[in-house]
Amino acid sequence: DQQVKQNSPSLSVQEGRISILNCDYTNSMFDYFLWYKKYPAEGPTFLISISSIKDKNEDGRFTVFLNKSAKHLSLHIVPSQPGDSAVYFCAAYATFTGTASKLTFGTGTRLQVTL
Amino acid sequence: DTAVSQTPKYLVTQMGNDKSIKCEQNLGHDTMYWYKQDSKKFLKIMFSYNNKELIINETVPNRFSPKSPDKAHLNLHINSLELGDSAVYFCASSLQGRANEKLFFGSGTQLSVL
Protein backbone atom coordinates (compact mmCIF):
# COMPACT_ATOMS: atom_id res chain seq x y z
CA ASP A 1 0.00 0.00 0.00
CA GLN A 2 1.63 3.19 -1.21
CA GLN A 3 0.95 5.78 1.47
CA VAL A 4 2.99 8.57 -0.12
CA LYS A 5 2.40 9.16 -3.81
CA GLN A 6 4.18 11.29 -6.33
CA ASN A 7 2.05 10.85 -9.38
CA SER A 8 4.27 12.74 -11.80
CA PRO A 9 7.36 10.67 -12.55
CA SER A 10 8.97 13.54 -14.41
CA LEU A 11 8.74 17.28 -14.94
CA SER A 12 10.54 19.61 -17.32
CA VAL A 13 10.81 23.33 -16.58
CA GLN A 14 12.68 26.18 -18.21
CA GLU A 15 15.44 27.89 -16.31
CA GLY A 16 14.12 30.88 -14.37
CA ARG A 17 10.56 29.57 -14.19
CA ILE A 18 8.79 28.02 -11.24
CA SER A 19 8.97 24.26 -10.63
CA ILE A 20 6.08 22.72 -8.72
CA LEU A 21 6.44 19.17 -7.48
CA ASN A 22 3.43 17.49 -5.94
CA CYS A 23 2.95 14.83 -3.31
CA ASP A 24 -0.18 13.18 -1.93
CA TYR A 25 -0.50 11.01 1.14
CA THR A 26 -3.19 8.70 2.40
CA ASN A 27 -2.24 8.14 6.04
CA SER A 28 -3.94 10.80 8.17
CA MET A 29 -1.49 10.07 10.98
CA PHE A 30 1.37 11.62 9.01
CA ASP A 31 2.27 14.93 10.59
CA TYR A 32 5.79 15.75 9.49
CA PHE A 33 6.96 15.92 5.91
CA LEU A 34 10.34 16.19 4.23
CA TRP A 35 11.63 16.67 0.73
CA TYR A 36 14.85 15.04 -0.39
CA LYS A 37 16.83 15.71 -3.53
CA LYS A 38 18.84 13.02 -5.27
CA TYR A 39 21.46 13.34 -7.98
CA PRO A 40 22.48 10.28 -10.03
CA ALA A 41 24.89 7.93 -8.25
CA GLU A 42 24.44 9.83 -4.99
CA GLY A 43 22.26 9.33 -1.94
CA PRO A 44 19.21 11.49 -1.19
CA THR A 45 20.02 14.75 0.60
CA PHE A 46 17.61 16.64 2.82
CA LEU A 47 16.11 19.75 1.28
CA ILE A 48 13.27 21.13 3.38
CA SER A 49 10.65 19.96 5.86
CA ILE A 50 7.31 21.03 7.27
CA SER A 51 5.32 20.15 10.35
CA SER A 52 1.57 19.73 10.15
CA ILE A 53 1.10 22.71 12.47
CA LYS A 54 2.21 24.91 9.56
CA ASP A 55 0.93 25.28 6.04
CA LYS A 56 4.06 26.81 4.55
CA ASN A 57 7.79 26.69 5.08
CA GLU A 58 10.29 28.66 3.06
CA ASP A 59 14.04 28.31 2.66
CA GLY A 60 15.58 30.50 -0.01
CA ARG A 61 14.30 29.44 -3.41
CA PHE A 62 12.44 26.46 -1.93
CA THR A 63 8.97 26.61 -0.41
CA VAL A 64 6.87 23.71 0.76
CA PHE A 65 3.09 24.07 1.08
CA LEU A 66 0.93 21.70 3.07
CA ASN A 67 -2.81 21.25 2.62
CA LYS A 68 -3.85 18.90 5.39
CA SER A 69 -7.49 18.65 4.40
CA ALA A 70 -6.50 17.53 0.92
CA LYS A 71 -3.58 15.43 2.22
CA HIS A 72 -1.40 17.19 -0.30
CA LEU A 73 1.91 18.94 -0.25
CA SER A 74 3.91 20.67 -2.91
CA LEU A 75 7.45 21.90 -3.33
CA HIS A 76 7.96 25.15 -5.21
CA ILE A 77 11.34 26.10 -6.60
CA VAL A 78 11.66 29.70 -7.76
CA PRO A 79 13.55 30.49 -9.87
CA SER A 80 14.53 27.07 -11.20
CA GLN A 81 18.19 26.57 -12.04
CA PRO A 82 19.93 23.86 -14.09
CA GLY A 83 21.58 22.57 -10.89
CA ASP A 84 18.11 21.77 -9.57
CA SER A 85 17.83 18.95 -12.10
CA ALA A 86 17.52 15.86 -9.89
CA VAL A 87 15.00 13.39 -8.51
CA TYR A 88 12.89 14.80 -5.68
CA PHE A 89 11.45 12.49 -3.04
CA CYS A 90 8.62 13.38 -0.73
CA ALA A 91 8.69 11.60 2.66
CA ALA A 92 6.41 11.53 5.68
CA TYR A 93 6.49 10.69 9.37
CA ALA A 94 3.80 9.87 11.87
CA THR A 95 5.64 11.38 14.81
CA PHE A 96 3.53 9.53 17.40
CA THR A 97 5.50 6.41 16.47
CA GLY A 98 8.48 8.12 18.08
CA THR A 99 10.86 6.56 15.62
CA ALA A 100 12.59 7.77 12.50
CA SER A 101 12.47 4.20 11.22
CA LYS A 102 8.91 4.77 10.04
CA LEU A 103 9.82 7.41 7.47
CA THR A 104 7.78 6.63 4.34
CA PHE A 105 9.00 7.76 0.94
CA GLY A 106 7.27 8.47 -2.34
CA THR A 107 8.70 7.14 -5.61
CA GLY A 108 10.17 10.45 -6.67
CA THR A 109 9.74 13.00 -9.45
CA ARG A 110 12.56 13.63 -11.87
CA LEU A 111 12.93 17.36 -12.49
CA GLN A 112 14.79 18.60 -15.53
CA VAL A 113 15.54 22.28 -15.76
CA THR A 114 16.29 23.27 -19.33
CA LEU A 115 18.22 26.28 -20.58
CA ASP B 1 35.04 14.50 4.41
CA THR B 2 32.07 12.24 3.61
CA ALA B 3 29.47 12.07 6.37
CA VAL B 4 28.00 8.65 5.51
CA SER B 5 30.19 6.44 3.37
CA GLN B 6 29.41 2.99 2.06
CA THR B 7 31.46 0.52 0.07
CA PRO B 8 31.50 -0.85 -2.50
CA LYS B 9 29.63 1.48 -4.84
CA TYR B 10 28.97 -1.32 -7.33
CA LEU B 11 28.71 -5.02 -6.68
CA VAL B 12 28.16 -7.61 -9.42
CA THR B 13 27.91 -11.21 -8.33
CA GLN B 14 26.42 -14.60 -9.13
CA MET B 15 23.32 -16.11 -7.59
CA GLY B 16 24.08 -18.11 -4.48
CA ASN B 17 27.10 -16.06 -3.44
CA ASP B 18 27.51 -14.27 -0.12
CA LYS B 19 28.42 -10.58 -0.09
CA SER B 20 28.83 -7.71 2.36
CA ILE B 21 28.30 -3.97 2.15
CA LYS B 22 30.00 -1.71 4.66
CA CYS B 23 28.79 1.60 6.04
CA GLU B 24 30.39 4.18 8.27
CA GLN B 25 29.18 7.55 9.53
CA ASN B 26 31.33 10.28 11.09
CA LEU B 27 28.45 12.47 12.25
CA GLY B 28 28.34 11.11 15.78
CA HIS B 29 24.78 9.90 15.22
CA ASP B 30 23.25 7.22 17.41
CA THR B 31 21.02 5.60 14.78
CA MET B 32 21.85 3.96 11.49
CA TYR B 33 19.65 2.40 8.80
CA TRP B 34 19.68 0.26 5.71
CA TYR B 35 17.26 1.15 2.93
CA LYS B 36 16.57 -0.72 -0.31
CA GLN B 37 15.54 1.04 -3.51
CA ASP B 38 14.01 -1.47 -5.87
CA SER B 39 13.37 -1.29 -9.61
CA LYS B 40 10.16 0.65 -9.01
CA LYS B 41 12.21 3.28 -7.16
CA PHE B 42 10.57 2.66 -3.78
CA LEU B 43 12.91 3.49 -0.91
CA LYS B 44 12.06 1.04 1.84
CA ILE B 45 13.51 0.64 5.31
CA MET B 46 15.13 -2.71 5.96
CA PHE B 47 16.81 -2.28 9.34
CA SER B 48 17.54 0.35 11.91
CA TYR B 49 20.06 0.22 14.72
CA ASN B 50 20.35 2.54 17.68
CA ASN B 51 23.67 2.48 19.48
CA LYS B 52 24.46 -1.00 18.13
CA GLU B 53 21.05 -2.39 19.09
CA LEU B 54 18.58 -3.62 16.46
CA ILE B 55 15.43 -1.51 16.55
CA ILE B 56 13.57 -2.36 13.38
CA ASN B 57 13.64 -5.37 11.08
CA GLU B 58 11.06 -4.78 8.38
CA THR B 59 10.19 -8.33 7.28
CA VAL B 60 13.50 -8.79 5.57
CA PRO B 61 14.52 -12.40 4.75
CA ASN B 62 16.95 -13.80 7.27
CA ARG B 63 19.52 -14.13 4.47
CA PHE B 64 20.13 -10.45 5.27
CA SER B 65 22.08 -9.96 8.47
CA PRO B 66 23.10 -6.50 9.65
CA LYS B 67 25.99 -6.14 12.03
CA SER B 68 26.90 -3.06 14.04
CA PRO B 69 30.31 -3.34 15.72
CA ASP B 70 29.93 0.19 17.09
CA LYS B 71 27.50 3.03 16.62
CA ALA B 72 29.51 4.51 13.73
CA HIS B 73 29.34 1.35 11.62
CA LEU B 74 26.50 -0.73 10.23
CA ASN B 75 27.40 -3.46 7.78
CA LEU B 76 25.02 -5.59 5.76
CA HIS B 77 25.81 -9.21 4.96
CA ILE B 78 23.69 -11.07 2.43
CA ASN B 79 23.81 -14.86 2.13
CA SER B 80 22.76 -16.95 -0.85
CA LEU B 81 22.08 -14.02 -3.12
CA GLU B 82 18.99 -14.21 -5.34
CA LEU B 83 18.07 -12.38 -8.54
CA GLY B 84 15.44 -10.40 -6.64
CA ASP B 85 18.11 -8.93 -4.37
CA SER B 86 19.30 -6.75 -7.26
CA ALA B 87 18.67 -3.19 -6.13
CA VAL B 88 20.40 -0.11 -4.79
CA TYR B 89 21.10 -0.31 -1.07
CA PHE B 90 21.45 2.91 0.91
CA CYS B 91 22.91 3.32 4.34
CA ALA B 92 21.70 6.29 6.39
CA SER B 93 22.04 7.77 9.85
CA SER B 94 20.16 10.19 12.07
CA LEU B 95 20.92 11.86 15.37
CA GLN B 96 18.84 9.83 17.81
CA GLY B 97 16.40 7.92 15.66
CA ARG B 98 13.41 10.05 16.61
CA ALA B 99 10.54 10.86 14.31
CA ASN B 100 11.01 14.23 12.53
CA GLU B 101 14.79 13.86 12.32
CA LYS B 102 16.36 14.22 8.94
CA LEU B 103 18.27 11.24 7.64
CA PHE B 104 21.70 11.51 6.09
CA PHE B 105 22.29 9.01 3.32
CA GLY B 106 25.32 7.35 1.83
CA SER B 107 25.77 7.33 -1.94
CA GLY B 108 24.37 3.84 -2.37
CA THR B 109 25.59 0.41 -3.43
CA GLN B 110 24.21 -0.90 -6.70
CA LEU B 111 23.96 -4.66 -6.35
CA SER B 112 23.47 -6.75 -9.49
CA VAL B 113 22.86 -10.46 -9.06
CA LEU B 114 23.37 -12.47 -12.26
Interface residues (C-beta under 8 A of the other chain):
Chain A: Q2 Y32 L34 Y36 A41 E42 G43 P44 T45 F46 S49 S51 F89 Y93 A94 T95 F96 T97 G98 T99 A100 S101 K102 L103 F105 T107 G108
Chain B: V4 K9 T31 Y33 K40 K41 F42 L43 K44 I45 S48 I55 I56 F90 A92 S94 G97 R98 A99 N100 E101 K102 L103 F104 F105 G106 S107 G108
